[in-house]
Amino acid sequence: MGHDQAAHMTRRVKVWGVVGGLILIGMVGGRLVLFKWMSEPAYFAGDIAAFAVADRDHPPPERPIIFVGSSSVRLWSTLQADMAPLPVLNRGFGGAQLSQVVYYVDQTVIHYRPRAVVLYAGDNDLDGRLRTGKTPEDVAREFRMFVTRVETAVPDARIYYLSMKPSRERWIDWPQEQRGNTLIAKICASDPRLTYIDVATPMLAAGTPPPTELFMPDGMHPSPKGYALWTGIIKPRILADLPPRSQ
């Protein structure tokens, strides 16, 4: 290879290196912009509007047990069958943070005057990739806000908090999530209307991180086996507290 050819190839490598770097920066920057937008309550306005349409087309049961929170609730497609005969209503949305659940609590919870609420949220708040800047203490404070809003509007409703799960995809975040779980468990222990339900410990029974079979391919959301495990923990507890009303 001649000197001119070598110089030309070197320039091409440098140019494509710069182009590749700019593409990578653009991808990362775009991802961060998306994550920032997902942190805004307005991001889920469409999901909330869809609940109103669903209520119109399929009237919900009277004083249901509301399951609310992030996508681990939203993707629970077998929830009604799994919790039967309990009258449950799924109001999980997107990849919601706990602060967004608080923001939409009127539409997703209080509107239905539920007999009980099952909340799963918090791990999106502590996802290091989202760069929310939130701490476990922030999540615990937002949980208190959620409780205050629900107890003020529906004082006889029980509130169950499902512990943040130790997912494979977010295993690096587990220490922060564990701290958040500990703080929220203490809050629940101080109020007889609150119940902390630990789904994390059973998920870790087979080792750390938890087994692949408990998750969808994304390593983050429960698989059918994961939801079956949750059902076996959650359903007996709710049935013990709130037996189905006679027809």
Number of C-alpha atoms within 10 A of each C-alpha: 6 7 8 9 10 11 12 12 12 11 12 12 12 12 12 11 12 12 12 12 12 12 12 12 12 12 12 12 12 12 14 15 13 13 15 14 12 18 21 14 16 13 17 17 12 10 14 17 11 11 17 14 11 11 11 10 9 9 10 14 13 11 16 19 26 24 23 24 28 24 21 21 24 18 17 18 12 11 18 14 10 17 18 11 13 18 17 24 21 21 21 26 24 16 21 27 28 25 22 23 27 22 15 16 17 15 15 23 26 19 12 18 20 22 19 25 23 23 25 24 27 29 28 21 24 23 20 15 12 18 13 15 10 15 15 22 14 17 25 22 18 19 24 16 16 20 19 14 17 24 16 11 15 18 13 14 20 22 25 21 21 23 24 22 28 24 26 20 14 19 17 14 17 19 12 18 26 18 17 23 26 15 17 23 20 12 18 20 12 10 10 9 16 19 21 20 20 18 21 18 12 14 20 15 11 10 9 12 17 21 16 16 13 21 20 14 12 12 18 19 21 25 20 16 13 18 22 16 16 20 16 13 15 18 15 13 15 19 13 9 10 14 12 13 8 4 3
